[in-house]
Amino acid sequence: MTAGTRPPGTTEAAGTRTGSGHAPCHHGEILQGVFRDRHGRILPGLVTLPMDTPGTRAAFLPRPGPLTVVPADRTKALRAARLTVEECAVRTGREPTGGELTLHGDVPVGLGMGSSTSDVLAAVRAVADSFGLRPGPGTVARIAVRAERACDPLMLDGRPRLFAQRHGRTLEVLGQALPPLVVVGCTLGGGHPVDTLALPAPHPTDRDVDAYEELRAQLRRAIRDRDPALLGRVATAGARRGRLARGHEGFDTLTGLAERAGAVGVQIAHSGCVAGVLFDPADPGAARRVRRCARALEREGLPVTRTFTTIGTPEEFTDGPAHSGGDRPAGSRPARRPARVSAL
């Protein structure tokens, strides 16, 4: 952690001013599986599809007494706050403090969009800010893994990376940026939340690891060559493997629709029900295909959530029914949206 800059008018005592923090979410994974690190060890890893919004904002008000969180069910964020208080107290030489952590956001729970990691990261940053400290990505990742057993790479920069979620470290930075894509987001299985901790632990074979390593190499090439079609094939292949393990309801409908719509592929949240149909924005008639895809998803009972891109939000891709609800920032109310959402 490094010392931060205090805003004018705040008290000088570390751990006595209200701190604030923010964290984004993601839209599931482009690839998730098991991979070899540079020492040949086999580790679970993932490559997320980033989103700027929605997200979580946190405020931490230090005060005597116990640590509490609002809403009260955000137990992972509360655990992260406790861990951060302990670390900040050691680094500043202060006594640990109690206080109230308040979370505001608009990341639906249980859909595989990194809601718990977003809560945890915002909490860590808010508590550290109250001590006048700015935690580095490595510190945040370490605390996040301790708080929730596994975390997404939301504390890092936006470069696509293979991240070992249970170890809180990067296995490989795959390039500088994803190829240009338009993503039509939807939910599978009626939008019901998924309890990731209740899912059976995978038992990969050497053949599984070799298959994921091949997908990793193809994804690296797709990012290097700025090739949306190759990335779409990798994401679809990874999603099919994940579907075999997780049994995503509606997956066959999703892939069939994507093929008919002229998409380059699909991606899913391996620990949730959010999914996306991927389009190359440079393809002739891409905007028309995106709109038709959104209408077809709705007809097939796969509710459209939002349309977004990896290159900003070009107006031609956010017009019409594909853009359900608009790209609006995270809300300011403590309560989460219901798991089945009309727009994210």
N, C-alpha and C positions, 0 to 999 in steps of 0.2 A: 504494500500500500504506500502511496505517496501523499504528502500533505496537500490538501486542497486550498482553494482561495475562499475566504469567508465573505459573504455578501455584507454590504454596509448595514450597520445597525444591529448586528447579531452579537451575542455574548462571546467572549473570548474563550470561555472554559469549554474544553472538549467534552462532548457527550452531554451538553446542556441545551443545545439549540435544536430546533426541528430540522430534520434532514429529509431530503427528497431523492427519489430514484425512479428510473424508468427502464423498461425492457420491452422489446418487440416480441412477436410470435413467429410462427412459420406455417407453411401449408403442407405438412406431412413431409414425406421423403421422396427424393429422386431415386435413392438406392439405400437399402438397409440389409445387412447380412453379417457374415463373419469373414474376417480378413487377417492377413499376417502383418505384424509390425516389422520393423527393421531388424529385429532379433529373431524373427521366425515364429514368434508366439501368436497364437490364434486368439483374436479379440472380437467381440461384437463391435460393429461400427455402422455409421450412417452418414448420408449426405442429405441435408435438408433443403427444401425449397423455401427460400426466405420471403418474408413479407414485412413491409414497414408498419402496416396497421392491420388489425387492431393491436393493442398492447396493454401493459399494466403500468400504472403509476402508483408509487408508494410514498407515504409520509410517515416518519418516525418521530414521535414526541417523547423524549427522555423524561422520566420522572421516577421518584422512589416507588418501590413496590414491585409486583410481578410484571413480566412481559405479557402483553395481551395483543390479540390481532382482531381486526374487523375487516371482513366478516369472520366469524368465529371458526368456520370450518377450514380455513386456510392453514392447516397444521404444518405443512411443509415450509411455508413461508415463515411461520412462527419459529420453527426449529432453526431455519437459516438465520433469523434475526438473533436468536440466542448465541449461535456460534459466532456471528459477526461481532456482537457486543463483547464476547470473551476475547476475541482476537484484537479488537480495537483497544480494549482496556489494557492488554499487555503492551501493545505498541505505543500507547500514549502514557503509560504509567498511571492511569486512572483506575478507580474502582469500577467494576461492572455496574451498569445501571438497569433499572427497569424501564418500562415505558409502554406506549401504545403504538402499534403498527397498523396503519390504515391502508387498505388496497382499493384502488379504483381501476376498473378496466372493462374490456369488452371482448375478452378471449373466451369463447365457449369451452366449457369443461368436458373432457372425455372424448373429444373428436380427433385427438391426435395432432393438435396445433401447438403443442408446447405450453399449455396454460400453466402447469405447475412450475416449469422452469422460468417462465416469464414472471410469475409471482415471486419466486425465490430470488431471482436476479434483482428485481426491483427492490425487494426487501433488503438484500445485502447492500445495495448502493445507498439506500436511504439511511440505514443505520450507520454506515461508514461516513456518510456526509454529515451526520449529526456530530461525529467526532472530528470533523474537518479533514477526513482522509478520503483518498480516491483509490479504491482497490483496482489492481491490475487484473487482466483476464485470467491469469493463472490462479490467483487467489480466489477470484469469484468462482471459477470452475471447481476448485478444491472444496470450497464451502458448499457449493450446490450439490456435488456428489454426496457429501456427508449428510446433507439435509434430505435428499430425495432418492438416494441410491443410484440414480442415473440422471443425466441431464442432457439437454440439447445445446448446441454450440452458439447460443444466442448472445453470449458475452463477448464473442470474437467479431472481427471485421466481416464484411460481406463477401469475402472471397469464398468460392466453393471449396469445401474441404471434407475429407473423410475423417470423422470424429469418433473416437472411442467413448461412447456415452457413459459407460460404467467406470471408466478410469479418468474421465475429464481431460483428455488430451487429444491433440491432433495426430492422426496417423499420416496424413498427407494433405498438403495444399495442392489442389488439382489444377489450379489456374487462377487467373485474375478475375474472371467474371463468367457467368453462365452465357451460353448462346442466347440470342433473342428468342423469346417464347411468348405466346399468349396462352393463358391458363383459364379455362372455364371451370370454376370450382363447383362442386356438388357434394352431397352426402350419400353414402351407401347405407343399406340396412335400416332405412327409416330414420336415420340420424340419431340412433340410440348411442349413448356414451359407452365407452369401453373401459373396463377396469383392467389396466395393463398389468397390475401386480397379480391378478388372478389367472393370467394367461400361462400356459405351460411353458417351461423353459426349453429352448431348442437344444437338440443334440446333434450338431453338425458332423458330417463325415468329411474325410479328406476330399471326396468328390465334390461336396458342397462348397468347401473352401476354394477349391480350384475354379469352380463355376463363378463364385463371387469375385475372385481375383481377375478372371477374364472380363467380367462386367466392369470392374474397376479400371482396367486398362482401356476398355472401350470408352468409358466415361471421360477419362483423362484426355483421350484423343478427340472426343466430341467437343470438349471445352477448349482444347488447344486450337482446333480447326474452326471453331464457331459454327458447329454443325448441329442445327436443331433436330434434323431427321435421325441422326445417330443417337443423340441424347434421348429422343423419344423412344427409340428401340431399346435402349438400356433401361430406361425407367419402366417400360412395359414388361420387359423380361424380369426385372427385379420385383415388380408388382405381382406378377404371376407366381413367383416363388413365395412371396409373402402371403398371397392368397391361399396357397396350398397349406401353409402353416396356420393361418388365422381364419380362413373360411369366410372372407368378406362377401356378404349377401349383396347381390346385384352386380358383382364384378363382371360376369360374362355379358350382362346387358351393357355395361359401361364400355367394355372393349369392342363389342360389336357395333355400338353406336359410333364410337370414335373412328373405327375403320370406315364406316359408311359416310361419315362427315369429312373424310379427308384429313384427319388429324395425324400428327407425327407419332402420337402415343398417348399413354396415360400414366399418372402417378397416383399413389395412395399414401395415406398415413398408415404405417404398419401397426401402430398401436392405437388406432382410432378408426373413424368411419369417414373422414373427409377424403376427397379424391379430386383429381383434376384431369381434364382432357387438354392435351397440349397441341398447339398449332404453331406453325412457322409463319410469322407475320409477313414474310416476304413472298409467300405463295400467292399467286393470282387468286383474287376472290376470297382472301382470308377473312376479311370482315364479315362477308355474307355467310361463310361457313360457320364462323363463331356464333352468329345469331341463330342460324338454323340448329346448330348443336344445342344451344341453350333451350330452345323450344322442344327439341326431341328429348332432352334429359327430363324436362318437366312432364312430358307426356308419358314417359316410362317410369315415373314415380321416383326419380332421383333429383330431389330439390336443388335448384341452382342457388349458390351462395353469393359468389361474386366473380367477376372477370378482372384479371389483373395481368400485368406483363412483367418480364424480367428486365425491361428497358424503359421503365416509367409507365405512364398510362396514356397512350395515344388516344385521342378523342374518338377515332373511328372504331375502336374496340370497346368503348364504354357506352355506346349508344344503343338503346333498345333493350329487349328483355334479358339479354345476357348479363347486363349490369344491374343485378337485382339489389337495390338499396343504396348503391353508390359507395365510393371509396371514402368512408368517413373515418375520422380518427377515433381512438379509443374513447369511450364514454367516461363520465365522471361519477357514475353511481356505483356503490359497492357491490350490488347484486350482479351475478352473472346472468347472461341470457339463458333461456332454456336450451337444452342440447340440440333440439331440432330448431333450426333457425331459417328464417326466410332470407336473411342477408348477414354476412359476417362483417 
